[in-house]
Amino acid sequence: MYERFLKSRLRTALSDTPVVLVEGPRRAGKTTLVRSLEDRTRSYVTLDDQTALAAARDDPVGFVRGLDHVVIDEVQRVPEVLLAIKKSIDEDYRPGRFLLTGSANILTLPRVADSLAGRMETLRLLPLAQAELHGQQGSFLTALYEGRFSAPDTRVLGDDLIRLVLAGSFAEALQRSSERRRQDWMRAYLNSVLNRDLRDIAEIEKLTELPRFVRVLARQSAQLVNFSQLGNSIGINYKTAQRYLGLLEQLFLVSTQAPWYRNRLKRVIKTPKLHVMDSGLLGMLCGLTLERLRRERNLLGPLLESFVFAEITKLATWAEEVFELHHFRDHVGHEVDLVLERGDGRITGLEVKASATVTPADFAGLRQLSELTGEAFTFGAVLYDGDTVVSFGDRLAAVPLSCLWE
């Protein structure tokens, strides 16, 4: 079993908050995490059990009545349970009473959005980060803001890097013995999520068209979102495409990356980017294999950028500081793949390059970001397929991708 670095934050939340929700995609390890707390006094109920599911749907208040110091697993299947929990908490505000897990972002559902405001803390558990897989605490964000990197101890380069990215980060897929077997798991996983979890959160038209919509969406990963193009792919309009994408975000399959800009900046692109959140799923959806990427190296760039976005997102979930993740692009083509803004306003930037060679031209976007942000700019790095940290001037360096899990 891999150590999940969110566990410390989870224990802290339970010590002072009545309700704690661990949310994340199905099979990310939420149940394993909450049951690893070794709290023998906490009972366990899962709404994947048909009897418990029927009882919760029939009488949510009666289902919750009498429960205390309990885990309720897959709570998104009956969102009304949250309203019953609110009533129970209002009567007894002791910390740690309810530990919930959910495979969908149920707080975006209108009927439950405000039910536990101020009473619940939400923690997000994504599939395994490379730092967790390598047994490292993951100090990349600290090193980035300090601008101090050293050559990584665990160096993954070339074909090994491609294999790592294509394998994804779901523990069950990683246990499969071959690329084909991992992709078979991912196909079955995606089919289950689209046909089961999606039905729990929405009534959706053209459900049979969703797999094709997801494949078209995957081809836009690491690109600016184009809702018209997404909609045209399955014969739906712009607004319906927005709704479908929003539902896939609720299931944590994809994420949109907001643009970075300031009100005084008039000539920057303000369209969000799209990322499929697991690089293994993304590779499967795009038909990418090690052999194909060897032949068509240009296809690695978007895959690698979405992989880095997901890794940084994971590192941020257990960091002490709060980070906002953006991208930057201006009207003349300067761009930065990932702009991190810390709670104190300090800014760093990351550019991702699927190459073993870095040139000064690769820092054009980071230099532009530095000029726009002034003293707030702390450091900028081009992450590349190499094993050496190379300075490219003040607060700029080429940094090996392997540093992500150091």
Buried (B, 14 or more C-beta within 10 A) or exposed (E): EBEBBBBEBBEEBBEEBBBBBBBBBBBBBBBBBBBBBEBEEBEEBBBEEEEBBEBBBEEBEEBBEEBBBBBBBBBBBBBBBBBBBBEBBEEEEEEBBBBBBBBBBBBEBEEBEEBBEEBBBBBBBBBBBBBBBBEBEBBBBBBBBEBEBEBBEEBBBEEEBBEBBBBBBBBEBBEBEEBEEBBBBBBEBBEEBBEEBBEBBBEBEEEEBBBEBBBBBBBBBBBBBBBEBBBBBBEBEBEBBBBBBBBBBBBBBBBEBBBBBEEEEEEBBEBBBBBBBBBBBBBBBBEBBEEBBEEEEEBBBBBBBBBBBBBBBBBBBBBEEEBEBBBBBBEEEBBBBBBBBBEEEBBBBBBBBBBEEBEEEBBBBBBBBBEBBEEBBBBBBBBBBBBEBBEBEEBBBBBBBBBBBB
